[in-house]
């Protein structure tokens, strides 16, 4: 079985990109990335539009931190792989573009902050846990792909 996670970019700001995340066609949560840029700035540029496999990454510092925070749940970071000229791109917890490091954050709530002119997401830990459980179950059944774009 091949499962698809669709990330549809819906709102752009100077440094942040808000999206809606769908699993097998059903809205699941919001996503937040860095801004889309013509020239890549490491750790500050959105994932290029495309379709990429998701795999579990079981090494590295972030994996160790998440293993401590979610000992009963965590079996590896949800890594978005095979992105040309990108590496270690994860789906993880965070609230604003300062937390992204070039990755995709997830949250159940969103808001536009007038003072900064940027988007933020909230209830990220709850959204991550729920998404992680779904993706883990889908990975056990077969391939999981992330399709990202406008």
C-alpha positions in Angstrom: 0.0 0.0 0.0 1.2 3.5 -0.8 0.0 6.3 1.5 0.2 10.0 0.6 0.6 12.9 2.9 -0.3 16.1 1.1 1.1 19.5 2.2 -0.8 22.3 0.5 0.8 25.7 1.0 -1.9 28.3 1.6 -0.3 31.5 3.1 3.1 33.0 2.7 4.9 35.6 4.8 8.4 37.0 4.6 10.0 34.1 6.6 7.2 31.6 7.0 4.9 29.4 4.9 1.6 28.1 6.3 0.1 24.9 4.9 -2.7 22.4 5.4 -1.7 18.8 5.9 -3.9 16.0 4.5 -3.4 12.2 5.1 -5.0 10.1 2.4 -7.2 13.0 1.3 -8.5 14.0 4.8 -7.4 17.3 6.5 -5.3 16.4 9.5 -3.5 19.5 10.8 -1.6 22.6 9.8 2.1 22.8 8.7 4.7 25.5 8.9 7.9 25.8 7.0 10.5 28.5 6.2 9.7 30.8 3.3 10.0 29.6 -0.3 13.2 31.2 -1.7 14.7 31.3 -5.2 18.2 30.7 -3.6 18.5 28.1 -0.9 19.6 29.4 2.5 20.6 26.3 4.6 18.1 25.8 7.4 15.9 28.8 6.3 14.3 27.7 3.0 11.1 25.7 2.5 11.2 22.2 1.1 11.1 22.3 -2.8 7.7 21.4 -4.3 7.7 17.7 -5.2 6.9 14.2 -3.9 9.3 12.5 -1.5 9.4 9.3 0.5 9.1 9.4 4.3 11.3 7.0 6.3 12.3 6.5 9.9 15.7 7.9 10.8 17.1 6.2 13.9 20.3 8.2 14.4 21.4 11.7 15.3 20.8 14.3 18.0 17.2 15.0 17.3 16.4 11.3 17.3 17.9 11.0 20.8 16.0 14.0 22.1 12.7 12.7 20.8 13.4 9.3 22.2 13.7 10.9 25.6 10.5 13.0 25.2 8.4 10.2 23.7 9.9 7.0 25.1 6.8 4.8 24.4 6.0 6.3 21.0 9.3 7.2 19.3 10.9 4.7 16.9 12.8 7.2 14.7 12.4 10.6 13.3 10.0 11.1 10.4 12.5 12.0 7.7 11.5 13.4 4.3 14.1 11.9 2.1 15.4 12.1 -1.5 15.1 15.9 -1.6 17.8 17.2 -4.0 20.5 19.2 -2.2 18.7 18.7 1.2 19.4 16.3 4.1 18.0 15.6 7.5 14.6 17.1 6.7 12.2 16.0 9.4 8.6 16.5 10.4 8.8 17.7 14.0 7.5 20.0 16.8 7.7 23.8 16.8 5.7 26.9 16.7 7.3 29.5 14.4 9.8 29.8 11.5 12.7 30.0 14.1 12.0 26.4 15.0 11.9 24.9 11.5 15.6 24.5 10.5 14.4 23.8 7.0 11.9 21.2 8.2 8.1 20.8 8.4 6.4 21.7 11.7 2.9 20.4 12.5 0.2 21.8 14.8 -3.6 21.7 15.3 -4.0 25.5 15.5 -2.6 28.5 13.5 -2.5 32.2 13.7 -1.1 35.2 11.9 1.0 37.5 14.2 0.4 41.1 13.1 3.4 42.5 15.0 5.8 40.2 13.2 3.9 39.7 10.0 4.5 35.9 10.3 2.5 32.7 10.7 2.7 30.5 13.8 1.2 27.1 14.7 0.2 25.8 18.1 -0.7 22.5 19.8 2.3 21.1 18.0 3.2 18.4 20.4 -0.3 17.0 20.2 -0.4 17.2 16.4 3.0 15.5 16.2 2.0 12.6 18.4 -1.2 12.0 16.5 0.5 12.3 13.1 3.4 10.1 14.2 1.0 7.3 15.2 -0.8 7.5 11.9 2.4 7.6 9.8 4.0 4.8 11.8 0.9 2.6 11.1 1.0 3.5 7.4 4.8 2.7 7.2 4.0 -0.7 8.7 1.6 -1.3 5.8 3.9 0.0 3.0 5.3 3.2 1.6 4.5 6.7 2.8 5.1 9.7 0.5 4.9 13.4 1.1 3.6 15.6 -1.7 4.3 19.2 -1.1 3.4 22.4 -3.0 0.8 25.0 -3.7 
